[in-house]
Amino acid sequence: MQVARDLAGFSRGTYAAVREDMRGWAIFQALLARKSPGGGTDTGCTAADVMQFIAPEKSTGFQIMFGKDLGLYLSRSPGECRTLRTMLLAILLAALPLRHPSAHASTLSGQVADAVDHHYLYADSGGWKALRPGLLAHSAMTTASLDQQLMQLHDSDLHLITADQMAMLRAEAAGDERGIGLVDFAVTVDPNTGRSQVVTPLLDSPAFRSGLEPRDIILSINGKSTTGLTHEDVMALLRSDVGTLRLIVSRDGHERSIDVPTSTWKQEAVAARDLEAGGKHLGYVSVRLFTADSGEKVRKAAESLAARGVDRCILDLRNNPGGYLDAMAAAGSAFTDQVLGWMVHRDGTRDPIHSSSPVTQRMQLAVLVNEGTASAAEILAAGLREAVGARLVGSQTFGRGQIQTYIALNSYTGILIPVANAQTPKGAQFNRRSGLHPDIAASSSPQSGASDAAYLKAVELLTRG
């Protein structure tokens, strides 16, 4: 009955998306008939398995954790059913009850209202209740005008997104497209000013090398003010291929101009090495972004270090804006088999965040964090601190622990909606800029050699005793 239970969890939008893809629809029907996609008897495939065979761009099961950051990583496995890797143990498809569309759902504004009503973490708030009637009263609203309306809720993680924009977001999350180093989930909205704000530039990117810093407020891009622009409007400007982007930013109340070249650059998501210090053999693993394979790369790095006798390791999560949550959980499983955190829904229920992969090597850990450590990276830092006693070294993290899901509204527009908050294993939250405080404070901007104060503090910590 597992198949029946999982299929009952399909939302109306997912059902429609599956039916649009004829191959996916045939598989869907086969599972309803309790047959495997290969034509045999039921092999225990679930609704999640169906999604392996459906084009990701047509799946409402695609979720990402970036603060925006949690989701379902869609992969394909030809010829056989296998368990699909998920961003969390509880996937959206099994969590959303089958429901009938509202009377307004035939219009885009009605579809938006329907999605927010059923899934938005703060749907019961006064802000949404006040905005909803006006949104439904204008049934001919465009995607852009609806997104402008949603901006009134001052929630940067709630916004509409076109199919093309979603494709770019997926490419950035996978590490295939990085632009100047400000990927979609590395830019948010400052709650105080309503202007675009940098979460962090990716390490060693053109934006990083040009001097852009976490929490910088972007006032204009090549002379165009960001006032009143939606998130996707800002991202379109940042993705421009114009040779050089001139950004006017506000930092600590002072404006400054920063020129960022749109040059090609490459960076590995995970880097590792070992080192000798204070008579100890230490490991160092840097995770710059949680791409789909980052977790396995961290596990392999930990295994390699352990084979060389390393049992103390520095895990560098500075300037990491997040990414795939299942990759983060896999990375954490290199060091612990305990729960790394919780996904807390608006009804108070919660699901564990962890990986079922066996522990690679238990090590004494020092975790480097800074203002650019956000979302999935914050979950990992907090989880390792509370699960295995890792010490956090550096400065307070960004504070972005809101979890989104993507819901397709039609063939060309979808909506990213916050559906839960992330909590540490012991129940602490770090959302809305209330980041994690380090155990050992140190200047935390990644530098080379003797200039990297946080790194040197971590080495000192691990070589004591």
Stockholm file with secondary structure:
# STOCKHOLM 1.0

chainA/1-465         MQVARDLAGFSRGTYAAVREDMRGWAIFQALLARKSPGGGTDTGCTAADVMQFIAPEKSTGFQIMFGKDLGLYLSRSPGECRTLRTMLLAILLAALPLRHPSAHASTLSGQVADAVDHHYLYADSGGWKALRPGLLAHSAMTTASLDQQLMQLHDSDLHLITADQMAMLRAEAAGDERGIGLVDFAVTVDPNTGRSQVVTPLLDSPAFRSGLEPRDIILSINGKSTTGLTHEDVMALLRSDVGTLRLIVSRDGHERSIDVPTSTWKQEAVAARDLEAGGKHLGYVSVRLFTADSGEKVRKAAESLAARGVDRCILDLRNNPGGYLDAMAAAGSAFTDQVLGWMVHRDGTRDPIHSSSPVTQRMQLAVLVNEGTASAAEILAAGLREAVGARLVGSQTFGRGQIQTYIALNSYTGILIPVANAQTPKGAQFNRRSGLHPDIAASSSPQSGASDAAYLKAVELLTRG
#=GR chainA/1-465 SS CHHHHHHTTCCHHHHHHHHHSHHHHHHHHHHHTTBCTTSSBCCSCCHHHHGGGSCGGGCTTCCEETTTEECCCCCCCTTSCCCCCCSSSSCHHHHSCCCCCCTTTTSHHHHHHHHHHHHCTTTTSHHHHHHHHHHHHCTTCCHHHHHHHHGGGCCTTCEEEEHHHHHHHHHHHTTSCCTTSCCGGGEEECTTTCSEEESCCCTTSHHHHTTCCTTCEEEEETTEECTTCCHHHHHHHHTCCSSEEEEEEEETTEEEEEEEECCCCCCCSEEEEEEEETTEEEEEEEECCBCTTHHHHHHHHHHHHHHTTCCEEEEECTTCCCBCHHHHHHHHTTTCCSCCEEEEETTSCEEEECCCSCCSCCCEEEEEECTTCCTHHHHHHHHHHHHHCCEEEESCCCCCCEEEEEEECSSSEEEEEEEEEEECTTSCBCCTTCCCCCSEECCCSCCSGGGCHHHHHHHHHHHCC
#=GC SS_cons         CHHHHHHTTCCHHHHHHHHHSHHHHHHHHHHHTTBCTTSSBCCSCCHHHHGGGSCGGGCTTCCEETTTEECCCCCCCTTSCCCCCCSSSSCHHHHSCCCCCCTTTTSHHHHHHHHHHHHCTTTTSHHHHHHHHHHHHCTTCCHHHHHHHHGGGCCTTCEEEEHHHHHHHHHHHTTSCCTTSCCGGGEEECTTTCSEEESCCCTTSHHHHTTCCTTCEEEEETTEECTTCCHHHHHHHHTCCSSEEEEEEEETTEEEEEEEECCCCCCCSEEEEEEEETTEEEEEEEECCBCTTHHHHHHHHHHHHHHTTCCEEEEECTTCCCBCHHHHHHHHTTTCCSCCEEEEETTSCEEEECCCSCCSCCCEEEEEECTTCCTHHHHHHHHHHHHHCCEEEESCCCCCCEEEEEEECSSSEEEEEEEEEEECTTSCBCCTTCCCCCSEECCCSCCSGGGCHHHHHHHHHHHCC
//
